[in-house]
């Protein structure tokens, strides 16, 4: 644990006063929680200090959590996985890998297996990754989260991990190999005599940071032979970095692989038909409408099933669009979908019908898109939701994009099929499925150029400049009003509330990500260079204090290094190197 840092004002007039605690958190991720740990005699208290992703479990309450399989759907693949799960120790492959295209239903299957696992084994832990939540894509949180859940499911493992934490209470903050050995492998080896399997599920592993995901997989495969009762179910898209690890395994019999998009189309479409029939039947009741008894017709249902192909996400988005409670006209909504056709040259692409559905959602949602103001607002609001590196609550998003809350809500009002609206201003709008992000950021798939959102330098410039504006407005010396700089973070009464009040979410985002946006701005951009100059003269040390309060000092060092690199390249191209920012940045780099 470290005390707060206090930097006195120097001759240049910059100062960092008051409390700037660096002991409260570790690394550069604020969601790691408080990492200053006291070795307590109470084992439960030790466990509670493990850094975790709070919404990782299959039964968490997060808004974008997958649903379970509808009854009597996915029967064959569920039976195969449950049979694999129930195999005797050492007799079957310890890993089952479920691979498939985005939107084909992998997470729904994984959740159903988690719910039915007790039929065959002990459900040990589940981690459902998501790019909608920074904690759910952070590889550093995976193993501590799994360890905490395993401790809740098995008393012998709980005792073993408590012993491990008594020996090293900071095990959850170590590098991945050390985490794995101390929090997973060693505790599991102490209960190696058990006969019934323990299941761990890693869903949507492709949404975890690439390098971290590959490292975790290699650790798992390296030690699986030592834990014969462990079963691991992995779902992912067929991404190269994951396939590479799978191909490295010396004995491929260690893994059973199911490729969902290779399952016979007729089997999948039967399941999609059940889903569509069930969900369409619910819509009139949900909307309080009286519909004709023959709606929808069998022909309409058949057409919708055909358009879905093998993608459950198509069916799910279509149902949301048809049952939109803002439109309240399911008959017309269904007709709109059935009347759309992908371009002839796109029909062979696996996502052609899904892309056309997304386009129809956008066309229907923005009928007045020919107005420049509406186009601009769409690019700024939806573009920020898609491109920003963390979700922002509605009130913070509004401040970041410089619109009133009701204007942001209006921009999203007809996009509920693809963007989950917040129930209040403290919640963040969320993308319903990653396939929408992939569609709207790819000009080869989104055929209407006015809808395409790509991280072009101009958009990155807008985000970077807004970050600097927010920091200039909010940052000051002793921003959290902590009077005694010698105190540890946990010793300050109401520390977290003080930080939240002083640094609202949009300001926290600005502090953490201005340099990420800067790196994607064109070299030599005049407004950017001016903003850097102002930052170096007025805010840079106060920014260091804020980053310390946020537990992101290491990220601060990386940000300064990146910004210095950008500025030097710019000035090299301009044949001079005398700007204040490069001098100040170099001093800060050295200090850090």
N, C-alpha and C positions, 0 to 999 in steps of 0.2 A: 504494500500500500504506500501511496505517495501523498505528501502534503500538497496543498494548493501552491500555485506558482505566483509570485508577485514580481513584476518587472517595473522598476522605477522609471520615471520620465528621464529621457536622455536629452542631449543638447539639441536634437532634431525636433523636440517638442512632442514626440510620441510617447505614450505611456500605457502601461497595462496595470491597472490598479485593482485592488480588492481580490476576491477569491476567484481563482481560475482552475478549479480542482482537476487534476489529471488522474487522481487515484480512484475516482468513482467508477470508471469504465475502462475497458481495454480494447486495443485494436482501433478500427475506424468505423465500427458499426454501432450506432446508438441502440439498436434493438437487442444488443447482447445483454442489456440489463446491467445491474450492479454486479461488478466482478470482484470487488474487494471483499474477500471472504475471511471470516474468522473461523478458526477450527473449534467447532462446538461439540460438546459431548453428546448432544441430541442428534442422532443420525438423521431424523426427518428434516431437521434444520439444514444439515449439510446438503441433503438432496435438493432442498428447495432453492439452494444457491446455484445449482447448475444452470448455466445459460440455456435458454430454450426458445424455440419458435412456438408461441402460444397456440397457434391455430393449425398445427401440423397434423393432428390426429384425424382419422377418417370421420369421426363423429363430432368434429368441432362445429361451431356455430357460424363460421365465416360465410359471407353471402354467396361466394362463388364455389361453395362446396359441391362436389358431384352428388347426383342422386343415386339411388340403388336401382338395380335392374328391375324392370317391371316383371311381375309374376309370369312364369312360363316363357320368358325370353332368355336368350343366351344360355339355354339349357346345356347344350353339348360342351361348350368351353368351360362353363362353371363346373360341370361334373368332372371334366378332365383335370382341372386344377385341384379340386377337392380330393380326387383320387391320388394325385401326386402328393398332396399335403399329408394324407393319411398313411403313406408308405412307411414301413418300418425303418428305424434308424440305420443308415448305411446302405439301404437297398435301392433307394431312388436318388435321382439327382437332387442336390440340396438347393439348387436355384431354378426358379421358373421365370422365364423372361417373356413378357407379353409385349410384342412389338406391333406397331400399326400406325397408319396415317393419322394426322390430327383430326379429331372429331369422330373417330370411328367407334368410340365407346370404351376405351381402356380404363379410364378412371371409374366409370360406373361399375365395371366388372370388379375392379380392385376393391371398391367400397363394399360390394356385395360379398366378396370373399371374406373381407374383414368381419362382416356381420355373421357369416356362416362358419367361420373358422372354428368356433368351439365344438362343432360337430366332429372335428377330426384332430384338433390340436389346441394348444394354448396360444391365444393371440397375444404376442409379446409387445409389439410396438408398430406404429404406422407413421409414415411421414409422407404427406401429400404435398408435393412441391407446387409452387405457383409463382409466376412472374408478377402477379398482382400484389404480392407482398414481399418486401425485401427480405424479411426474416425467412420466408419460405423458399428462397433461392440461395440462401447463404450456406455454403458448405460447412462453415465453422460451427453451425448450430445443429447439424444433422446428428452427429454421434452423441453429444450430450442430451439432446431431446430423446433419442431412442433409449439411451441409458435410463433416463428418468422414467419413461413409460414402462420399460422392462422391470424396473424396481416395483412399480405398482402392480404388475401382473404376476410376479413370482417372488415369494417371500425369501427363498434361499438366495436369489440374485440380489434382492434388496440388501440383505446382510453383507453380501460380498462387495457390493459397490459402496456401501457405507464404510466398510473397512478400507477400501481403496481411497476414499475421500479423506478418511482420517489420516492416512499416510501422505496424501497430497491433495489438499483442499482446492488447489487451483488446476486440477486435472482437466476441467472443462475448458480452460483457456490455453491449453498446450497446442502444439502443432498436431496435424491429423494422425500421424502414426502413434504418437504418445497418447492422444485421446482414445484411439481405437484399442490400444493395448491395455490402458488403465481402466477405461469405462465400459468396454465391451468384452474383449477377449479374456482377460484375467478373471473377471467375475463369472463369465460363462464357464470357464474351465473348472472353477470350483464346484460347479453343479453338473459336472460331466457324466455323472452316473444316471441321470434322469432318463426315462424311457420314452415318454410322450414328446412329440415335436413342439418346438416353439417357433411361431411364425413372425417374421418381420416383413412389412410391406413398404416398398419405396415406389410411390406412384408418381408418374410424370417426371422421371429422373432427368429427362432432357431439359427441364426447366430449372435445374440446378446449375450453378456456375460450372462451366465446362471442365476446367482444370481440377476443381475440387471434386466433381462427380467422378471423374476418371480415377483420381487418387483413392477415393473411398472404395470404388469397385475393386481396384487392384488389391487393397488391403483385405477386403472380404474374400476374394478368390485365393489369396495367399494362405489364409488360415482356416478355410472352411473344413478341410479334412480333419482338423483337430476338434471340431464341434459337430459330431454326427447327428445331434438332435435338432440342429438349427435348420430352418427352412426360410428362404428369402424369395418373395415374389416381387419382381421388378416390372414396371410398365414404362414404356417410353416410345417415342417416335424413333424410326431407324436412323439415328444421327451417327455420322462417321466416328466421332470421338468415343461413343459408347460401343459401336460395333468393333472398333479397334481393340478395345479392352477384351471384349468377348472372344475375339479371334486370337488373342494372346494366351488364353487359357490352354495349357498343354493338353488337357484331357477334356474334350468337348462334352463328354458324357456327364460332366459336372453340372451341365445346364440343359434344361429342356426349353426350347424356344417355340412359342406360338406366334405366328404372323397373322394378325387379325384380318388384314386386307386380302389374305389368300384363302380365307374361309369361303366356301361355296356361296355365291351371291344369293341363291334362292333361300338358303338358311337365314342369312342376315336379313333379307327383305321380309321374311315372315315375322321376324322379331320387330322390325321397324313398322310393319303393318299393325301389329298388336299395339305398339306404342302410339302410333298416330290415331288409331281408332279410339283408344282409351282417352287420350288427351283431348281430341276434338269433341268427344261427347261431354266433357266437363265444361267446355267454354261457355255455352249458353247459360248454365247455372251460375258460373263465376261472374258473368256480366249482367245477370238478371234479365236475360232476353228470352223471348219465346221464339223458337225457330221451327221451321217446317220439320216434320218428323222424318222426312227423307234427306235432311241435310246432315252431313254431306252425303252425296250419292256414292255408290260403290265405285263408279268411274272416277270421281274426284279423288277418292282415297287411293285408288290404284295409281292415278297419275302422280300424286304426291309421293307415294312409295317409290315409283320409278325415278323421280327426280332426286330422291334421297340417295339413290344408288346404295352404297354400303356405309354412308356417313350418317351416324346418329345425330351429329351436330346439325346437319341440314334439317332433319326432322324437328329437332329441339328449337332452332331459331325460327323455323316456319310456324310452329305452334305459338311461340311468343308473339310473332308478327300477326297471326290470324286472331289471337285472343287479346290484342292490345286494348287495354281499358280506356285509352285516350281516344281511340277511333270508334270502338264499339260497333263495328260492322264486320263481323267475321266472314260473312258471305262474300262481300266485295274484296276483303283482304285475301281470302283463299283464291278467288278468281284472278287477282293480280299476280299471285305467285304462279298459278298454272298457266297463265298467258305469257309468261316470260320465257324466252329461249336464248341460250348462249349463242354467241357467234359460231358460224359453221367451223371455222378453223380452230376454235377452242374446245370443241366437243370431245376431243380425244384426251384432254387433260383431266386428271382425277378430280380436280376441284371446280370444273367448269360450271356445273349447276349451282354449287355453293356460291361461287363468285357472282353468278347472275342473281341469286337470292339476295346477297349482300347489296348488290347494286340497286335492286328493287326496293329494299328497305331504305336506302339512302334517297332514292328518287322520291319515294312516297313521303318520307319524313321531311324533305326539304323542297316542297313544290315551288317555292319562290327563289330558287337558288340563282336565278339570273340577276338578282340584286347584289351589287358588289359588297354591301355591308354584311349581308347574310353569308356570303362566301368567306369574307374575311373573318367573321365571327366563328364560323365553322372551323376554319383552319387554325385559329388561335385556341379555341376552347377544346375541340376534339383533338387537335394536334398536340396540345399540352397533355391531355390524358394519355395519349398514345406514346408520346416521346419523352416525357419527363421520367426521371430515373426512380422516383418514389411516388406512391399515391399521396395526394393531398386531400384533406377534408374539404367539403364543398366551400365553406367560408374562406379557407386558405387558398383554394384554387381560384376563387373569384378575385382575391387580392393579388395573386400572382399574375393573372391574366388582365388585371385592371378593368374588370367588369363588375357590375353589381350582381349580387347573388341571383336575383330573379332573371337577369339576362343570361347567366350561365344555365340556369334551370330551363329557360325557354329554348336555349340552343340544344339541350338534350331531350326536350319534351317528347319528341317523336322518334327517339332512338332507343327506346327501352328494349327493343328486340335484340340489340347488340351491346348496349351499355346499361348496366344495372344501376338504376337511380338510387341515390342515398335516401334513407328515410328521414334524416334530419341533417342540419348543416355541419354536424361534427363527424359525419360519415363521408367517405370518399366515393365518387362515382367509379365503377369498376367495369372493365371490359368483360363481357360474358364469356368469351372463349378466345384463346390465343389465335385461332385461325382468322379472326376478324382483323387483328393487328397485322398479320402476315398479308392479308388481302389488301388492306387500305394503304400499306406502305410499299406495295409492289405495283409499279405502273404497268407491268405486263399482265397483271391479273385484274386490276381495277381500271377498266377501259375508259372511264370518264375522268379526264385529267383534272377537272375541278375538285374531285373528291380525294385525289391521291395526296397522302401526307408522307413526306419523306424528310429526313433530317438534313435538309439543304443548309448551306452556310447561313442564309438569311434567317431561317428559323432559329438556328443555334445562336446567332447573334442576338436575336430578340430575347431569347431565354437568358443568355449571359448578361446582357445589359440590365434586364429586370433583376437578376441576382444582385448586381452591384447597386442598383437603386435601393433595394430592400435593405442591404447591409448598411448603406450610407445613412438610411433613415433610422434604423433600429440600434445599431451597435454603438456602444460608448464604454468608457471605463467603468469597471465594476457593474456591469449591466444587470447582474442578478441581485445587486444590493447586499452582498455578503460581507459583513464587517471585518471578520477575522480571517485573513488569508492563511493562517497556520492550521486551520481545521481541515480534516478530511471531509470529503463529500458527505459520507454517511453520518458525520457528526453535526452537520448543519441542519437545524430544524427546518423541515419543509423544503429540503433541497430541490427535489424534482419539481414541485409546484412553483418554486422561485424561477427555475430554469424555463419551465413551460410558459410562465407569464412574461418573462423577459424576452424569450425567443420563441414566438409562435411558429407553427409548422412551416409556413412559407419562408420564414427567415432561416429556420434550421436547414431547409432545403437549399436556400441560396448559399449558406455558408459551406455546405458539403459539396455542392455540385457546380459552382461557377466555373471552376477550372475544367471540368469535363466538357461543358458547353464551349468554353473558350477554345479548346483544342480543335474544334470542328469549324471554327470561324476562319475565313480566309486570312492568310498572313497579310499584315500591313493594313488591316481594316481600320480606318481613321477613328471611328467612334469607339472601337474596342481599345485602341491604344490610349485614347484620352481617358476612358474609364479606368484603365489600369493605372495611369498616372495619378488620378484622383484617389484611387484606392490606396496606392502606396503612400500618399501624403496624409491621408486622413483616417483610414480605417484598418490598416493591415494588422496593427498590434491588438486593436480591439477585436478583430476577427480571430486572432490567435487565442485570446481569452475565451471567446464564444466557443471555439472548437474544443478547447480544454474542458469547458463546462459540459459539452456534448460528448465527451469521451472520444474525440476524433483527432487527437494530436497527430497520430501517425498519418492520417489522411491529409491533415494540414501540410505536413512536410511534402507529401506527394503532390499536392495541389500547387504549392509554391514552385517545386521543381518543374512541373509541367508548364506552368505559366511563364517561368523564367526561360524555358526552352523555346516557347512560342515567341516571346518577345525578342530573344536573341536572334532567332531566324528572321524575324521581321526586320530588325535593325541591320542585320548583315546584308539583307537584300536592299536596304536603303542606304547602305554604305556609311552608317554611323552607329555608335554604340555608347551614347552618353545619356540615355534617358534615365530618369530617376527610378523608374520601376525596376529595371534590370539591376541597378546598384542595390536598391532596397531588398529585392528578392534574393540576391546572392547573400546579403548579410543575414537574412532570415533563414535561408538554407543552412548556412554555417552554424547559426545559433541552434537550430533544431537538431 
